[in-house]
Amino acid sequence: MKVLLVASTGGHLEQLIRLSKRLRPEPAGIVWVTPDEPQSRSLLAGQDVYHLRYVPPRRADLVLANSPATYRLLKHGRYDRVVSTGAAMALSVLLMARARGIPCHWIESSARATGPSLTGRIVASVPGMHLYTQYQSWADARWAYRGSVLDAYQPVPRTSSCDGLARRVVVTFGTQKGYSFRRGLDALVRVLPAVLAPDAEVLWQTGVTDLSGLHIPGHQVLPAAQIREAMAAADLVIAHAGVGSALTALDQGRVPVLLPRLHRFDEMVDDHQLMIAAELESRGLAVSRAPEDLTADDLRKAIATGVATTTDLPPFHLVE
């Protein structure tokens, strides 16, 4: 008997990878279900992976388009549970798995600090679905609390000989298709030079954002392993407020500067990045600013702060 671990790429997959080590009962075997993208290929190299088509937000038609592949997956394997951190792509598996009587567990993203996402609300209407929140503040009789991926991190002072200047910088704005973040890049072109050492190197992972007129060597997509390696060597990490980008920075001991994308600028499907940015800043694990409010002092604050990581975390007990 195996467990299906289902997640879209980005922060959803990053979270499920971390939570998978804490799941109880421990899986006897795991099959990952995720889109076939550079991030998933890098993070799940050597694992048993089944690929489904990526489903953008609000695309119910593509949830249904995954049905034949999901049917083949569930027909030819014996699975005693499905665990997912979302997002829309997970519906392709969860709905059919419940129809076949397989226990299903939905762990809402740590980005959702005040309540469930739209997909979470849809999943909550499915009979027999087990639901979990990563925030005690909105746990209730329906949504159980078993801890958060953020519990692994604590801020610590960082000793540095760079006198507030950065010699290596990583800028990462994620890889989600359809959402540009020119507002964030414009702010960095304005502010970042004030904290760069004369020999500074900046790695720009800019997603689909238009770079015209900025004169920066942007990369639309970079392998997850390359991003992690660059962050580990960086004096400063700057990111959109995506959970995956933030967790990757924290794992490398870096407090990121987070620039939340906003729905009103057509930068994201909603304003959930404000929630995770505020939560991380309240824990001392990020410096969160609107791009237009970003200052050199904000960047220096991040340079001066590090992150300690613990593996001594309580198990994440699934409801039986």
ZAZA-420138 format. One record per residue (C-alpha): residue number from 1; residue in one letter; chain; x, y, z. Coordinates in pm, 1 decimal. Layout:
ZAZA-420138
<node seq="NUM" type="A" mol="A" x="X" y="Y" z="Z"/>
...
end
This chain:
ZAZA-420138
<node seq="1" type="M" mol="A" x="0.0" y="0.0" z="0.0"/>
<node seq="2" type="K" mol="A" x="129.4" y="343.0" z="-95.0"/>
<node seq="3" type="V" mol="A" x="43.4" y="705.0" z="-22.7"/>
<node seq="4" type="L" mol="A" x="-16.0" y="959.8" z="-296.8"/>
<node seq="5" type="L" mol="A" x="138.1" y="1298.9" z="-215.9"/>
<node seq="6" type="V" mol="A" x="-23.0" y="1554.4" z="-447.2"/>
<node seq="7" type="A" mol="A" x="88.7" y="1915.0" z="-500.2"/>
<node seq="8" type="S" mol="A" x="117.3" y="2176.9" z="-767.5"/>
<node seq="9" type="T" mol="A" x="466.8" y="2310.5" z="-824.8"/>
<node seq="10" type="G" mol="A" x="585.5" y="2619.9" z="-640.0"/>
<node seq="11" type="G" mol="A" x="517.8" y="2667.7" z="-270.6"/>
<node seq="12" type="H" mol="A" x="263.8" y="2384.9" z="-256.0"/>
<node seq="13" type="L" mol="A" x="527.8" y="2127.7" z="-350.0"/>
<node seq="14" type="E" mol="A" x="792.3" y="2285.6" z="-125.1"/>
<node seq="15" type="Q" mol="A" x="557.1" y="2256.6" z="172.4"/>
<node seq="16" type="L" mol="A" x="452.2" y="1899.0" z="106.1"/>
<node seq="17" type="I" mol="A" x="813.7" y="1785.8" z="74.9"/>
<node seq="18" type="R" mol="A" x="885.4" y="1926.1" z="421.7"/>
<node seq="19" type="L" mol="A" x="564.4" y="1795.3" z="578.2"/>
<node seq="20" type="S" mol="A" x="608.1" y="1447.8" z="425.1"/>
<node seq="21" type="K" mol="A" x="890.9" y="1376.3" z="669.5"/>
<node seq="22" type="R" mol="A" x="657.8" y="1442.2" z="964.7"/>
<node seq="23" type="L" mol="A" x="349.7" y="1247.5" z="849.9"/>
<node seq="24" type="R" mol="A" x="216.8" y="981.3" z="1083.6"/>
<node seq="25" type="P" mol="A" x="138.3" y="704.1" z="1020.1"/>
<node seq="26" type="E" mol="A" x="458.9" y="691.3" z="821.0"/>
<node seq="27" type="P" mol="A" x="395.8" y="599.2" z="457.1"/>
<node seq="28" type="A" mol="A" x="512.4" y="253.7" z="354.9"/>
<node seq="29" type="G" mol="A" x="573.7" y="394.9" z="8.5"/>
<node seq="30" type="I" mol="A" x="517.8" y="725.0" z="-167.9"/>
<node seq="31" type="V" mol="A" x="412.0" y="826.2" z="-516.2"/>
<node seq="32" type="W" mol="A" x="435.9" y="1199.0" z="-589.9"/>
<node seq="33" type="V" mol="A" x="177.7" y="1358.7" z="-818.2"/>
<node seq="34" type="T" mol="A" x="278.2" y="1695.8" z="-962.2"/>
<node seq="35" type="P" mol="A" x="328.1" y="1875.6" z="-1294.6"/>
<node seq="36" type="D" mol="A" x="637.4" y="1799.6" z="-1500.6"/>
<node seq="37" type="E" mol="A" x="834.8" y="2122.9" z="-1455.8"/>
<node seq="38" type="P" mol="A" x="1199.5" y="2214.0" z="-1380.2"/>
<node seq="39" type="Q" mol="A" x="1128.7" y="2261.9" z="-1009.7"/>
<node seq="40" type="S" mol="A" x="958.8" y="1924.5" z="-963.8"/>
<node seq="41" type="R" mol="A" x="1223.0" y="1742.2" z="-1166.9"/>
<node seq="42" type="S" mol="A" x="1494.9" y="1894.9" z="-948.2"/>
<node seq="43" type="L" mol="A" x="1327.4" y="1849.9" z="-609.6"/>
<node seq="44" type="L" mol="A" x="1195.1" y="1498.2" z="-673.1"/>
<node seq="45" type="A" mol="A" x="1489.7" y="1349.9" z="-860.1"/>
<node seq="46" type="G" mol="A" x="1507.3" y="976.7" z="-788.5"/>
<node seq="47" type="Q" mol="A" x="1152.9" y="965.2" z="-645.2"/>
<node seq="48" type="D" mol="A" x="850.1" y="779.9" z="-782.3"/>
<node seq="49" type="V" mol="A" x="665.1" y="1060.8" z="-963.3"/>
<node seq="50" type="Y" mol="A" x="344.1" y="1066.1" z="-1169.7"/>
<node seq="51" type="H" mol="A" x="288.2" y="1380.0" z="-1375.4"/>
<node seq="52" type="L" mol="A" x="-38.4" y="1562.0" z="-1427.9"/>
<node seq="53" type="R" mol="A" x="-104.9" y="1874.7" z="-1628.6"/>
<node seq="54" type="Y" mol="A" x="-61.9" y="2202.2" z="-1437.1"/>
<node seq="55" type="V" mol="A" x="-393.4" y="2373.0" z="-1356.1"/>
<node seq="56" type="P" mol="A" x="-384.7" y="2753.8" z="-1328.2"/>
<node seq="57" type="P" mol="A" x="-615.5" y="2922.2" z="-1076.0"/>
<node seq="58" type="R" mol="A" x="-985.5" y="2925.0" z="-1166.1"/>
<node seq="59" type="R" mol="A" x="-950.4" y="2672.5" z="-1450.5"/>
<node seq="60" type="A" mol="A" x="-1205.6" y="2402.8" z="-1372.6"/>
<node seq="61" type="D" mol="A" x="-1188.7" y="2281.9" z="-1732.2"/>
<node seq="62" type="L" mol="A" x="-827.0" y="2176.3" z="-1684.6"/>
<node seq="63" type="V" mol="A" x="-913.5" y="1998.0" z="-1360.0"/>
<node seq="64" type="L" mol="A" x="-1144.0" y="1781.3" z="-1570.9"/>
<node seq="65" type="A" mol="A" x="-883.0" y="1747.3" z="-1845.9"/>
<node seq="66" type="N" mol="A" x="-663.7" y="1557.4" z="-1598.0"/>
<node seq="67" type="S" mol="A" x="-937.4" y="1299.0" z="-1537.4"/>
<node seq="68" type="P" mol="A" x="-814.2" y="1028.0" z="-1779.5"/>
<node seq="69" type="A" mol="A" x="-460.7" y="1037.1" z="-1637.4"/>
<node seq="70" type="T" mol="A" x="-595.5" y="1038.0" z="-1281.0"/>
<node seq="71" type="Y" mol="A" x="-818.9" y="740.8" z="-1359.8"/>
<node seq="72" type="R" mol="A" x="-520.3" y="541.3" z="-1488.2"/>
<node seq="73" type="L" mol="A" x="-319.9" y="631.0" z="-1177.7"/>
<node seq="74" type="L" mol="A" x="-587.4" y="518.7" z="-933.6"/>
<node seq="75" type="K" mol="A" x="-690.1" y="211.6" z="-1134.1"/>
<node seq="76" type="H" mol="A" x="-341.3" y="59.2" z="-1155.0"/>
<node seq="77" type="G" mol="A" x="-217.1" y="139.0" z="-803.3"/>
<node seq="78" type="R" mol="A" x="-330.9" y="49.5" z="-452.8"/>
<node seq="79" type="Y" mol="A" x="-323.5" y="357.5" z="-230.0"/>
<node seq="80" type="D" mol="A" x="-440.0" y="375.8" z="129.3"/>
<node seq="81" type="R" mol="A" x="-451.9" y="757.0" z="144.8"/>
<node seq="82" type="V" mol="A" x="-398.7" y="1078.3" z="-49.2"/>
<node seq="83" type="V" mol="A" x="-234.5" y="1382.9" z="109.8"/>
<node seq="84" type="S" mol="A" x="-225.8" y="1722.5" z="-60.9"/>
<node seq="85" type="T" mol="A" x="-120.1" y="2080.9" z="2.7"/>
<node seq="86" type="G" mol="A" x="-299.6" y="2202.4" z="-312.1"/>
<node seq="87" type="A" mol="A" x="-369.6" y="2379.1" z="-528.7"/>
<node seq="88" type="A" mol="A" x="-623.3" y="2350.8" z="-813.4"/>
<node seq="89" type="M" mol="A" x="-445.1" y="2056.1" z="-976.1"/>
<node seq="90" type="A" mol="A" x="-501.3" y="1853.5" z="-658.6"/>
<node seq="91" type="L" mol="A" x="-875.9" y="1852.5" z="-724.1"/>
<node seq="92" type="S" mol="A" x="-808.5" y="1625.8" z="-1021.2"/>
<node seq="93" type="V" mol="A" x="-693.1" y="1355.5" z="-778.2"/>
<node seq="94" type="L" mol="A" x="-889.0" y="1425.8" z="-460.4"/>
<node seq="95" type="L" mol="A" x="-1236.5" y="1417.8" z="-614.7"/>
<node seq="96" type="M" mol="A" x="-1179.4" y="1088.2" z="-796.3"/>
<node seq="97" type="A" mol="A" x="-1000.3" y="933.9" z="-499.4"/>
<node seq="98" type="R" mol="A" x="-1291.1" y="1013.7" z="-267.6"/>
<node seq="99" type="A" mol="A" x="-1531.3" y="866.9" z="-522.5"/>
<node seq="100" type="R" mol="A" x="-1330.9" y="543.8" z="-496.5"/>
<node seq="101" type="G" mol="A" x="-1343.7" y="553.4" z="-115.0"/>
<node seq="102" type="I" mol="A" x="-976.0" y="640.5" z="-59.3"/>
<node seq="103" type="P" mol="A" x="-916.3" y="853.4" z="253.8"/>
<node seq="104" type="C" mol="A" x="-802.1" y="1202.8" z="154.8"/>
<node seq="105" type="H" mol="A" x="-622.8" y="1469.9" z="359.3"/>
<node seq="106" type="W" mol="A" x="-602.4" y="1838.2" z="263.0"/>
<node seq="107" type="I" mol="A" x="-336.2" y="2051.3" z="435.9"/>
<node seq="108" type="E" mol="A" x="-408.7" y="2417.9" z="368.3"/>
<node seq="109" type="S" mol="A" x="-109.1" y="2624.8" z="261.1"/>
<node seq="110" type="S" mol="A" x="85.1" y="2824.7" z="518.9"/>
<node seq="111" type="A" mol="A" x="10.9" y="3123.0" z="293.3"/>
<node seq="112" type="R" mol="A" x="-346.3" y="3115.6" z="422.5"/>
<node seq="113" type="A" mol="A" x="-310.2" y="3278.6" z="764.8"/>
<node seq="114" type="T" mol="A" x="-673.1" y="3387.7" z="805.4"/>
<node seq="115" type="G" mol="A" x="-876.8" y="3108.9" z="647.0"/>
<node seq="116" type="P" mol="A" x="-888.2" y="2853.3" z="367.1"/>
<node seq="117" type="S" mol="A" x="-824.5" y="2924.2" z="-0.2"/>
<node seq="118" type="L" mol="A" x="-1095.3" y="2893.0" z="-264.6"/>
<node seq="119" type="T" mol="A" x="-972.2" y="2541.0" z="-342.3"/>
<node seq="120" type="G" mol="A" x="-969.0" y="2464.2" z="29.9"/>
<node seq="121" type="R" mol="A" x="-1332.4" y="2571.7" z="58.1"/>
<node seq="122" type="I" mol="A" x="-1422.2" y="2351.8" z="-237.9"/>
<node seq="123" type="V" mol="A" x="-1241.1" y="2054.2" z="-86.0"/>
<node seq="124" type="A" mol="A" x="-1414.5" y="2115.2" z="248.5"/>
<node seq="125" type="S" mol="A" x="-1750.6" y="2049.6" z="80.0"/>
<node seq="126" type="V" mol="A" x="-1643.4" y="1698.6" z="-26.6"/>
<node seq="127" type="P" mol="A" x="-1780.6" y="1431.4" z="210.2"/>
<node seq="128" type="G" mol="A" x="-1517.3" y="1245.2" z="409.8"/>
<node seq="129" type="M" mol="A" x="-1232.1" y="1489.3" z="345.7"/>
<node seq="130" type="H" mol="A" x="-989.6" y="1540.9" z="635.9"/>
<node seq="131" type="L" mol="A" x="-888.6" y="1907.2" z="670.8"/>
<node seq="132" type="Y" mol="A" x="-588.2" y="2072.3" z="835.8"/>
<node seq="133" type="T" mol="A" x="-478.1" y="2430.9" z="891.1"/>
<node seq="134" type="Q" mol="A" x="-124.3" y="2545.7" z="967.8"/>
<node seq="135" type="Y" mol="A" x="-258.4" y="2819.7" z="1198.3"/>
<node seq="136" type="Q" mol="A" x="-405.3" y="2765.4" z="1543.8"/>
<node seq="137" type="S" mol="A" x="-590.1" y="3097.0" z="1510.9"/>
<node seq="138" type="W" mol="A" x="-852.1" y="2955.3" z="1275.0"/>
<node seq="139" type="A" mol="A" x="-851.0" y="2588.4" z="1370.1"/>
<node seq="140" type="D" mol="A" x="-1193.7" y="2455.3" z="1468.4"/>
<node seq="141" type="A" mol="A" x="-1391.5" y="2133.7" z="1487.4"/>
<node seq="142" type="R" mol="A" x="-1358.1" y="2085.0" z="1111.4"/>
<node seq="143" type="W" mol="A" x="-1004.4" y="2217.3" z="1050.7"/>
<node seq="144" type="A" mol="A" x="-743.8" y="2042.2" z="1266.6"/>
<node seq="145" type="Y" mol="A" x="-410.9" y="2198.0" z="1364.3"/>
<node seq="146" type="R" mol="A" x="-98.6" y="1977.9" z="1355.9"/>
<node seq="147" type="G" mol="A" x="173.8" y="2241.4" z="1327.4"/>
<node seq="148" type="S" mol="A" x="324.8" y="2450.7" z="1048.9"/>
<node seq="149" type="V" mol="A" x="618.5" y="2428.1" z="811.2"/>
<node seq="150" type="L" mol="A" x="728.6" y="2763.1" z="957.3"/>
<node seq="151" type="D" mol="A" x="792.0" y="2611.0" z="1301.3"/>
<node seq="152" type="A" mol="A" x="1131.0" y="2484.9" z="1185.5"/>
<node seq="153" type="Y" mol="A" x="1286.2" y="2833.5" z="1171.0"/>
<node seq="154" type="Q" mol="A" x="1410.8" y="3095.9" z="1418.8"/>
<node seq="155" type="P" mol="A" x="1581.4" y="3431.0" z="1342.9"/>
<node seq="156" type="V" mol="A" x="1937.3" y="3480.4" z="1471.1"/>
<node seq="157" type="P" mol="A" x="2192.4" y="3762.7" z="1435.6"/>
<node seq="158" type="R" mol="A" x="2422.3" y="3710.8" z="1141.1"/>
<node seq="159" type="T" mol="A" x="2788.5" y="3794.3" z="1163.4"/>
<node seq="160" type="S" mol="A" x="2916.6" y="3950.5" z="844.5"/>
<node seq="161" type="S" mol="A" x="3228.9" y="4131.2" z="733.9"/>
<node seq="162" type="C" mol="A" x="3057.5" y="4310.9" z="446.3"/>
<node seq="163" type="D" mol="A" x="2963.9" y="4627.4" z="646.2"/>
<node seq="164" type="G" mol="A" x="2607.0" y="4624.8" z="522.2"/>
<node seq="165" type="L" mol="A" x="2705.6" y="4566.7" z="160.7"/>
<node seq="166" type="A" mol="A" x="2612.1" y="4260.9" z="-41.1"/>
<node seq="167" type="R" mol="A" x="2859.5" y="4082.7" z="-269.1"/>
<node seq="168" type="R" mol="A" x="2617.4" y="3813.9" z="-378.2"/>
<node seq="169" type="V" mol="A" x="2243.4" y="3873.7" z="-422.3"/>
<node seq="170" type="V" mol="A" x="1962.2" y="3645.6" z="-536.0"/>
<node seq="171" type="V" mol="A" x="1639.4" y="3794.1" z="-671.6"/>
<node seq="172" type="T" mol="A" x="1363.8" y="3540.9" z="-740.0"/>
<node seq="173" type="F" mol="A" x="1009.2" y="3619.2" z="-849.4"/>
<node seq="174" type="G" mol="A" x="881.6" y="3266.6" z="-903.2"/>
<node seq="175" type="T" mol="A" x="780.1" y="3088.6" z="-1219.1"/>
<node seq="176" type="Q" mol="A" x="399.7" y="3105.2" z="-1223.7"/>
<node seq="177" type="K" mol="A" x="275.6" y="3163.1" z="-1574.0"/>
<node seq="178" type="G" mol="A" x="59.4" y="3463.0" z="-1657.2"/>
<node seq="179" type="Y" mol="A" x="160.5" y="3697.6" z="-1375.0"/>
<node seq="180" type="S" mol="A" x="423.1" y="3966.4" z="-1431.2"/>
<node seq="181" type="F" mol="A" x="587.1" y="4161.7" z="-1147.5"/>
<node seq="182" type="R" mol="A" x="742.6" y="4467.3" z="-1313.0"/>
<node seq="183" type="R" mol="A" x="655.7" y="4677.1" z="-1006.5"/>
<node seq="184" type="G" mol="A" x="895.8" y="4467.0" z="-798.9"/>
<node seq="185" type="L" mol="A" x="1178.0" y="4487.1" z="-1052.2"/>
<node seq="186" type="D" mol="A" x="1141.2" y="4863.3" z="-1091.0"/>
<node seq="187" type="A" mol="A" x="1179.5" y="4900.8" z="-712.5"/>
<node seq="188" type="L" mol="A" x="1494.7" y="4689.0" z="-704.7"/>
<node seq="189" type="V" mol="A" x="1658.2" y="4872.6" z="-992.5"/>
<node seq="190" type="R" mol="A" x="1600.4" y="5187.9" z="-788.7"/>
<node seq="191" type="V" mol="A" x="1709.0" y="5068.5" z="-441.3"/>
<node seq="192" type="L" mol="A" x="1943.9" y="4770.8" z="-476.4"/>
<node seq="193" type="P" mol="A" x="2254.0" y="4960.4" z="-601.5"/>
<node seq="194" type="A" mol="A" x="2279.2" y="5138.4" z="-262.8"/>
<node seq="195" type="V" mol="A" x="2379.9" y="4812.4" z="-87.3"/>
<node seq="196" type="L" mol="A" x="2589.6" y="4646.0" z="-356.7"/>
<node seq="197" type="A" mol="A" x="2962.6" y="4602.6" z="-309.6"/>
<node seq="198" type="P" mol="A" x="3174.9" y="4713.1" z="-607.7"/>
<node seq="199" type="D" mol="A" x="3229.8" y="4350.4" z="-714.0"/>
<node seq="200" type="A" mol="A" x="2873.3" y="4235.9" z="-645.5"/>
<node seq="201" type="E" mol="A" x="2705.6" y="3956.5" z="-840.7"/>
<node seq="202" type="V" mol="A" x="2326.8" y="3952.6" z="-875.5"/>
<node seq="203" type="L" mol="A" x="2129.9" y="3647.5" z="-994.4"/>
<node seq="204" type="W" mol="A" x="1794.0" y="3754.4" z="-1138.3"/>
<node seq="205" type="Q" mol="A" x="1519.2" y="3489.6" z="-1168.9"/>
<node seq="206" type="T" mol="A" x="1239.5" y="3704.2" z="-1307.9"/>
<node seq="207" type="G" mol="A" x="969.3" y="3468.4" z="-1432.8"/>
<node seq="208" type="V" mol="A" x="752.4" y="3610.4" z="-1709.6"/>
<node seq="209" type="T" mol="A" x="812.4" y="3977.1" z="-1616.0"/>
<node seq="210" type="D" mol="A" x="900.9" y="4208.4" z="-1905.5"/>
<node seq="211" type="L" mol="A" x="1260.7" y="4328.8" z="-1865.4"/>
<node seq="212" type="S" mol="A" x="1261.2" y="4592.0" z="-2138.5"/>
<node seq="213" type="G" mol="A" x="1462.6" y="4900.4" z="-2047.2"/>
<node seq="214" type="L" mol="A" x="1598.5" y="4755.8" z="-1720.4"/>
<node seq="215" type="H" mol="A" x="1932.0" y="4626.4" z="-1853.6"/>
<node seq="216" type="I" mol="A" x="1945.4" y="4325.7" z="-1620.9"/>
<node seq="217" type="P" mol="A" x="2033.9" y="3966.4" z="-1722.5"/>
<node seq="218" type="G" mol="A" x="1711.1" y="3800.8" z="-1613.7"/>
<node seq="219" type="H" mol="A" x="1632.7" y="3428.6" z="-1626.7"/>
<node seq="220" type="Q" mol="A" x="1271.0" y="3319.0" z="-1664.9"/>
<node seq="221" type="V" mol="A" x="1326.9" y="2980.7" z="-1496.9"/>
<node seq="222" type="L" mol="A" x="1624.8" y="2835.1" z="-1310.0"/>
<node seq="223" type="P" mol="A" x="1661.7" y="2483.3" z="-1163.6"/>
<node seq="224" type="A" mol="A" x="1566.7" y="2460.7" z="-796.4"/>
<node seq="225" type="A" mol="A" x="1911.4" y="2324.5" z="-712.0"/>
<node seq="226" type="Q" mol="A" x="2079.9" y="2627.5" z="-867.5"/>
<node seq="227" type="I" mol="A" x="1855.5" y="2867.4" z="-673.9"/>
<node seq="228" type="R" mol="A" x="1928.9" y="2688.9" z="-346.4"/>
<node seq="229" type="E" mol="A" x="2303.3" y="2691.7" z="-409.2"/>
<node seq="230" type="A" mol="A" x="2298.9" y="3061.3" z="-498.0"/>
<node seq="231" type="M" mol="A" x="2094.1" y="3149.3" z="-188.6"/>
<node seq="232" type="A" mol="A" x="2331.8" y="2957.9" z="38.3"/>
<node seq="233" type="A" mol="A" x="2619.0" y="3173.9" z="-87.0"/>
<node seq="234" type="A" mol="A" x="2421.9" y="3500.0" z="-92.1"/>
<node seq="235" type="D" mol="A" x="2446.7" y="3795.7" z="144.0"/>
<node seq="236" type="L" mol="A" x="2095.4" y="3904.2" z="45.0"/>
<node seq="237" type="V" mol="A" x="1785.4" y="3728.0" z="-91.1"/>
<node seq="238" type="I" mol="A" x="1493.6" y="3923.9" z="-234.9"/>
<node seq="239" type="A" mol="A" x="1174.8" y="3751.4" z="-348.9"/>
<node seq="240" type="H" mol="A" x="809.9" y="3790.1" z="-419.2"/>
<node seq="241" type="A" mol="A" x="613.6" y="3666.8" z="-118.8"/>
<node seq="242" type="G" mol="A" x="564.8" y="3316.3" z="-254.9"/>
<node seq="243" type="V" mol="A" x="580.5" y="3038.8" z="3.1"/>
<node seq="244" type="G" mol="A" x="824.5" y="2833.3" z="-204.4"/>
<node seq="245" type="S" mol="A" x="1070.7" y="3119.0" z="-248.3"/>
<node seq="246" type="A" mol="A" x="1050.3" y="3211.2" z="119.9"/>
<node seq="247" type="L" mol="A" x="1099.6" y="2854.3" z="242.7"/>
<node seq="248" type="T" mol="A" x="1396.9" y="2802.3" z="11.4"/>
<node seq="249" type="A" mol="A" x="1562.7" y="3116.3" z="149.6"/>
<node seq="250" type="L" mol="A" x="1495.2" y="3013.7" z="509.8"/>
<node seq="251" type="D" mol="A" x="1641.4" y="2668.1" z="447.6"/>
<node seq="252" type="Q" mol="A" x="1963.4" y="2835.3" z="336.2"/>
<node seq="253" type="G" mol="A" x="1980.3" y="3045.0" z="653.2"/>
<node seq="254" type="R" mol="A" x="1869.2" y="3368.2" z="486.7"/>
<node seq="255" type="V" mol="A" x="1599.0" y="3611.0" z="598.2"/>
<node seq="256" type="P" mol="A" x="1444.9" y="3722.2" z="268.3"/>
<node seq="257" type="V" mol="A" x="1316.1" y="4063.2" z="172.5"/>
<node seq="258" type="L" mol="A" x="962.8" y="3988.2" z="51.6"/>
<node seq="259" type="L" mol="A" x="772.4" y="4205.0" z="-195.8"/>
<node seq="260" type="P" mol="A" x="409.6" y="4081.7" z="-201.0"/>
<node seq="261" type="R" mol="A" x="232.6" y="4068.1" z="-535.2"/>
<node seq="262" type="L" mol="A" x="-114.6" y="4228.0" z="-537.9"/>
<node seq="263" type="H" mol="A" x="-431.5" y="4136.2" z="-722.7"/>
<node seq="264" type="R" mol="A" x="-522.1" y="4494.9" z="-810.5"/>
<node seq="265" type="F" mol="A" x="-205.8" y="4521.3" z="-1021.2"/>
<node seq="266" type="D" mol="A" x="-282.4" y="4187.6" z="-1191.3"/>
<node seq="267" type="E" mol="A" x="25.0" y="4036.4" z="-1023.7"/>
<node seq="268" type="M" mol="A" x="-155.7" y="3742.5" z="-858.4"/>
<node seq="269" type="V" mol="A" x="-495.9" y="3577.5" z="-849.4"/>
<node seq="270" type="D" mol="A" x="-564.3" y="3724.0" z="-502.0"/>
<node seq="271" type="D" mol="A" x="-377.1" y="3895.2" z="-216.1"/>
<node seq="272" type="H" mol="A" x="-265.8" y="3585.3" z="-24.3"/>
<node seq="273" type="Q" mol="A" x="99.8" y="3690.6" z="-50.2"/>
<node seq="274" type="L" mol="A" x="23.8" y="3971.4" z="196.0"/>
<node seq="275" type="M" mol="A" x="-75.1" y="3707.4" z="453.1"/>
<node seq="276" type="I" mol="A" x="239.0" y="3495.0" z="438.7"/>
<node seq="277" type="A" mol="A" x="462.4" y="3803.3" z="422.6"/>
<node seq="278" type="A" mol="A" x="300.0" y="3946.6" z="735.4"/>
<node seq="279" type="E" mol="A" x="323.9" y="3613.4" z="917.9"/>
<node seq="280" type="L" mol="A" x="692.0" y="3570.5" z="838.0"/>
<node seq="281" type="E" mol="A" x="772.9" y="3928.2" z="936.1"/>
<node seq="282" type="S" mol="A" x="588.8" y="3883.3" z="1268.2"/>
<node seq="283" type="R" mol="A" x="815.8" y="3583.3" z="1336.1"/>
<node seq="284" type="G" mol="A" x="1125.7" y="3784.5" z="1245.3"/>
<node seq="285" type="L" mol="A" x="1179.5" y="3558.2" z="943.3"/>
<node seq="286" type="A" mol="A" x="1134.9" y="3816.4" z="668.0"/>
<node seq="287" type="V" mol="A" x="1143.7" y="4185.7" z="590.6"/>
<node seq="288" type="S" mol="A" x="818.5" y="4258.6" z="408.7"/>
<node seq="289" type="R" mol="A" x="760.0" y="4578.7" z="213.7"/>
<node seq="290" type="A" mol="A" x="546.9" y="4710.7" z="-67.7"/>
<node seq="291" type="P" mol="A" x="785.4" y="4766.1" z="-359.9"/>
<node seq="292" type="E" mol="A" x="724.9" y="5141.0" z="-361.4"/>
<node seq="293" type="D" mol="A" x="815.1" y="5161.7" z="11.1"/>
<node seq="294" type="L" mol="A" x="1136.6" y="4958.8" z="-9.0"/>
<node seq="295" type="T" mol="A" x="1450.3" y="5131.0" z="125.0"/>
<node seq="296" type="A" mol="A" x="1818.5" y="5048.2" z="145.4"/>
<node seq="297" type="D" mol="A" x="1780.2" y="5015.1" z="523.9"/>
<node seq="298" type="D" mol="A" x="1528.9" y="4733.7" z="467.8"/>
<node seq="299" type="L" mol="A" x="1789.6" y="4551.4" z="261.3"/>
<node seq="300" type="R" mol="A" x="2058.2" y="4607.5" z="525.2"/>
<node seq="301" type="K" mol="A" x="1827.7" y="4466.2" z="793.8"/>
<node seq="302" type="A" mol="A" x="1793.0" y="4142.6" z="597.1"/>
<node seq="303" type="I" mol="A" x="2168.6" y="4124.8" z="540.0"/>
<node seq="304" type="A" mol="A" x="2225.1" y="4144.5" z="917.2"/>
<node seq="305" type="T" mol="A" x="1981.6" y="3864.9" z="1011.1"/>
<node seq="306" type="G" mol="A" x="2018.1" y="3489.0" z="968.9"/>
<node seq="307" type="V" mol="A" x="1801.9" y="3183.7" z="1030.4"/>
<node seq="308" type="A" mol="A" x="1854.4" y="2879.8" z="1249.8"/>
<node seq="309" type="T" mol="A" x="1674.4" y="2559.7" z="1146.4"/>
<node seq="310" type="T" mol="A" x="1563.4" y="2274.0" z="1370.8"/>
<node seq="311" type="T" mol="A" x="1462.7" y="1922.1" z="1273.2"/>
<node seq="312" type="D" mol="A" x="1321.2" y="1849.2" z="1619.0"/>
<node seq="313" type="L" mol="A" x="958.4" y="1897.5" z="1520.5"/>
<node seq="314" type="P" mol="A" x="645.7" y="1716.4" z="1638.4"/>
<node seq="315" type="P" mol="A" x="486.7" y="1458.2" z="1407.3"/>
<node seq="316" type="F" mol="A" x="202.2" y="1563.7" z="1179.7"/>
<node seq="317" type="H" mol="A" x="-65.5" y="1312.6" z="1280.2"/>
<node seq="318" type="L" mol="A" x="-325.6" y="1240.4" z="1015.4"/>
<node seq="319" type="V" mol="A" x="-679.8" y="1169.0" z="1124.2"/>
<node seq="320" type="E" mol="A" x="-750.5" y="798.3" z="1096.2"/>
end
